[in-house]
Amino acid sequence: RDDEKKKQPTSVVLLECPPPLPTKRFPSLHVIDAINRGGYVMKDVLRKGKVLCVILEKQCVDTSTSTTKTKKKKAAKKETINENDETTGDETTTITGDEPLLYLSLHMGMTGRISSPTHVPALESLSDDDPYPPPHTHLIFHSNGTEAAFSDPRRFGSVLVDVAADVVIGSSGIEDDKAAAVVKHEDVIPTFTDIAMDALEASTAYCAATKSSKIATTDHTDTNQQTADHPTLVDKLSNRKKGVKGLLLDQRAVISGVGNWVADEVLYRSNLHPDQSYLTHEESKTLVHELQYVLSTAIDSMNSGLGFPEEWLFHRRWRGGGGSGGGNVKDYHGKNITFVVSGGRSTAIVPSLQKLHGRAKANAGNSKKGKATASKKTKAKSNDRGKTSTKPKKETTTASKKAKAKRKPSTQESSSAKSKKKETTTTTKTTTTAAKTNSSSTKSKKKTQGEKRKRTKEEPSASSKPTTSLPTRRSKRIAAR
């Protein structure tokens, strides 16, 4: 390694891979050695979302010195290396070190960071006093006497090397205009085209456009057609079936570069539940403005070293269990914080502020054009209500007659139904009268039987009458005569 540094110019980039080497989404040692032998210079560093792309440009070399013999030796050496070395890496294209331009992409994942000997970025979920190079360092850049290390403790990041294609090569090996080169590279880099637009750039551009549109609204220009042809970031976030946090964390859906704690902070400041779907236009507008504020403030705070604002949810989302649901945690204003799972990640919310509303997909959409068309329709309806027309009345009368005809049965059916009803009523009457007569007959019989029993009890029998009653009466009568 020291011999290679002496041979190469001071501006050439040399790569070092401390063991152990990652087995997934990482270049093999063959590619690392080919880049070190190729003599590449770090031309530029671009960022999109969580991806950093280091543009490596090969130094101009006199092509007359290269002969067919050297090409054959390189080919033979490459074959022997491929046969003997066991590490294969994850790249799909072979790197020989003769390519004029390479794209070395570093995906930060969840805990990826770039450190230097004088500065090691602190991570909230890890220790704050890591030495250099920090633990889990996978790649170290050496150039011009300085170095920088890429570390990834949780190993969700990646390092990919791609060959630049369809790039206009100038006299110096690349475009002379840096701005044109940036635009061209962003359209070509595979790791950039695989993800959505950058969250910071998109939100900043939208906020700047809204400010300029407010200034330009004095002439009352109609911008509905522009938003319909070119939907803004707010239009892309509005009226989506997916939950808003899952939408923010999806690096390929609308925006890229938003992590877990950034999504929680933005939703907390926007008073939106992480599972809320079908956002309105105003909710999406507030979300974009808060996203721009959180990202820009976080970058400024990290660069200055002053720390994030005290009222942020960031300072309290890891306390009392750190997303496991334990502990009594409150925000800066004394409101309770609870932990749920949203978008597949642990999420800190304030239930009193972030409430979930049940909604369905809006038919007219939440764009400005949809609002304008809806207002026009309501005005047209109100104007039509004031006008009187005969045709609609006839149609309504015929429709009502048809409905009544359907409801009313025919005369034959009604007469048959009435006769059936009369028959049923007569049968029921006869049955009731028969039952009444039967009951009355049984009652009369019972009464007569009861009266006879009473009479037999009250009147004494002939055997029970006294025999001496007649002679005494006769004797009295005779004596009276």
Buried (B, 14 or more C-beta within 10 A) or exposed (E): EEEEEEEBEEEBBBBBBEEEBBEEBBBBBBBBBBBBBBBBBBBBEBBBBBBBBBBBBBBEEEEEEEEEEEEEEBEEEBEEBEEEEEEEBBBEEEBBBEBBBBBBBBBBBBBBBBBBEEEBEEBEEBEEEBEBBBEBBBBBBBBEEEBBBBBBBEBBBBBBBBBBEEBEEEEEBBBEEEEEBBEBBBEBBBBBEBBBBBBBBBBBBBBEEBEEEEEEEEEEEEEBEBBBEEBBBBBBBBBBEBBBBBBBBBBEBBBBBBBBBBBBBBBBBBBBBBBBBBBBBEBBBBBBBBBBBBBBBBEEBEEEEEEBEEEBBBBBBBEBEBBEEEEEBEBEEEEEBEBBEBBEBBBBBBEEBBEBEEEEEBEEBBBBBBBBBBEEEEEEEEEEEEEEEEEEEEEEEEEEEEEEEEEEEEEEEEEEEEEEEEEEEEEEEEEEEEEEEEEEEEEEEEEEEEEEEEEEEEEEEEEEEEEEEEEEEEEEEEEEE
